[in-house]
Amino acid sequence: MFECITETTFDEIFPLLESAFPENELREKERQKAMLQKACYRLYGVRKNGKFAAVFAAWEIEDFLYIEHFAVKEEYRNGGYGGKLLDAFLAEKGKPTVLEVEEPEDELTRRRIGFYERHGFMFNGYPYLQPPMRQGQDVLPLKLMTKPSAIDEATYKRYKRLIHRIVYQYEGEL
């Protein structure tokens, strides 16, 4: 079900990432493609009727999974398809999982957080800044959600440090 994306299939799936994420939450195409060479990074696609209908970008970092991107093609949203895919993906990986979400400031962000909560994620209130995805951008205030449980401050600091260093190649303190 989850097709590992290679340099050959990358161009076919990247438009789904572009349509689902704003510029400040996505690397430039060539930089995103270069991530495929990272040992702990995997990009997975799910096809429906021969075309990519969903995408997962995940990092296996030490003892946890960090989901950098998860998107379902718009025509397949709001019918339970994305939730089934997320549950199956997490069951296959079988690791504690971390992802970033926007602050719950409007209806869309609250709905997104609610989606993850319905699938077992816990909202963590620790202040979190995502390093820039592209040169010249500012940091992005987000929050971490974790599954199977909320995390304590020491775990939060460890996850943040590892995500910043491995995913964003950022060594400073945010």
C-alpha positions in Angstrom: 0.0 0.0 0.0 2.8 2.5 0.9 5.1 2.9 -2.1 8.6 4.1 -1.3 9.2 7.1 -3.5 12.5 7.2 -5.5 14.1 9.7 -7.7 12.1 8.1 -10.5 8.7 8.7 -8.9 9.5 11.9 -7.1 8.3 14.3 -9.9 5.0 12.4 -9.9 4.3 13.0 -6.2 5.8 16.4 -5.6 2.8 18.3 -7.0 0.7 16.8 -4.2 3.1 18.2 -1.6 3.0 21.6 -3.3 -0.8 21.7 -3.4 -1.1 20.7 0.3 1.6 22.9 2.0 2.4 26.6 2.0 5.8 27.6 0.8 7.1 28.2 4.3 6.4 24.5 5.2 8.0 22.9 2.2 11.5 22.8 0.8 12.2 23.8 -2.8 11.7 20.9 -5.2 15.4 20.0 -5.7 16.2 20.3 -2.0 13.2 18.1 -1.2 14.3 15.5 -3.8 17.8 15.5 -2.3 16.3 14.4 1.1 15.7 11.0 -0.5 19.5 10.4 0.0 19.2 10.8 3.8 19.4 7.4 5.5 16.6 8.1 8.0 14.2 9.9 5.6 11.5 8.2 3.5 8.9 9.6 1.2 5.9 7.3 0.7 3.0 7.6 -1.7 -0.4 5.9 -1.8 -2.0 5.3 -5.2 -5.7 5.3 -5.9 -6.8 4.5 -9.5 -3.1 4.5 -10.6 -2.4 8.1 -9.4 -0.9 9.3 -6.1 -3.7 10.1 -3.7 -1.7 10.6 -0.5 1.9 11.2 0.6 3.8 10.7 3.9 7.3 12.2 4.5 8.8 10.5 7.6 12.0 10.5 9.4 13.0 7.5 11.6 15.0 9.2 14.3 16.5 7.0 17.1 13.4 5.6 18.9 10.6 7.7 17.3 9.1 8.5 14.0 8.8 12.2 12.9 6.1 12.8 10.3 7.3 15.9 8.4 4.4 15.9 5.9 1.2 14.0 5.5 -1.3 15.0 2.8 -4.3 13.5 1.0 -5.4 14.8 -2.4 -8.3 17.2 -1.9 -10.8 15.0 -3.7 -10.2 12.2 -1.1 -10.5 14.3 2.0 -13.3 14.4 4.6 -14.5 10.8 4.0 -12.3 8.9 6.4 -9.7 7.9 3.8 -6.8 9.9 5.3 -7.6 8.6 8.8 -7.4 5.0 7.6 -4.1 5.7 5.9 -2.7 7.4 8.9 -3.7 4.6 11.2 -2.3 1.9 8.8 1.0 3.9 8.4 1.5 4.3 12.1 0.6 0.6 12.8 3.2 -0.4 10.2 5.9 1.7 11.7 5.1 0.8 15.3 7.0 3.6 17.0 6.1 6.6 19.1 5.3 9.4 16.6 5.8 13.2 16.6 4.5 15.8 14.2 4.2 19.6 14.0 0.9 21.5 13.7 0.0 25.1 13.5 -1.2 26.9 16.6 -5.0 26.4 17.0 -5.9 29.9 15.9 -8.7 29.4 13.5 -11.3 26.8 12.4 -9.0 25.0 9.9 -6.1 24.7 12.4 -8.5 23.5 15.1 -10.0 20.9 12.7 -6.5 19.7 11.8 -5.5 19.3 15.4 -8.9 17.5 16.1 -8.1 15.1 13.2 -4.9 14.1 14.8 -6.4 13.8 18.3 -9.1 11.5 16.9 -6.2 9.3 15.8 -4.5 9.1 19.2 -2.2 12.1 19.1 -1.8 14.4 22.1 -1.3 18.2 21.8 1.7 19.4 23.7 1.7 23.0 24.7 5.5 23.6 24.8 6.7 26.6 22.8 8.1 25.3 19.5 9.7 27.1 16.6 10.3 25.3 13.3 13.6 26.4 11.7 13.1 27.9 8.2 12.5 25.4 5.4 13.9 27.8 2.8 16.7 30.4 2.8 15.5 33.8 3.8 12.4 32.6 5.6 11.6 33.2 9.3 11.1 30.6 11.9 7.5 29.3 12.1 5.7 29.0 15.5 4.2 25.5 15.7 3.3 22.9 18.3 4.3 19.3 18.6 1.7 16.5 18.7 2.8 13.1 19.9 1.4 9.6 19.9 0.8 7.4 22.0 0.9 10.0 24.8 1.7 13.5 25.7 5.4 14.0 26.6 7.2 15.6 29.5 9.5 18.6 29.1 12.7 16.5 29.0 11.3 14.4 26.2 10.1 17.5 24.4 13.6 19.0 24.5 15.2 15.8 23.3 12.7 15.5 20.4 13.1 19.2 19.5 16.9 19.0 19.5 17.0 15.9 17.3 14.4 17.1 14.9 16.2 20.5 14.5 19.6 18.9 14.0 18.6 15.9 11.8 15.7 17.3 9.8 16.5 21.0 9.5 20.3 20.8 10.0 19.9 23.5 12.6 22.2 23.5 15.6 21.1 26.7 17.4 18.6 27.2 20.2 15.1 28.3 19.2 
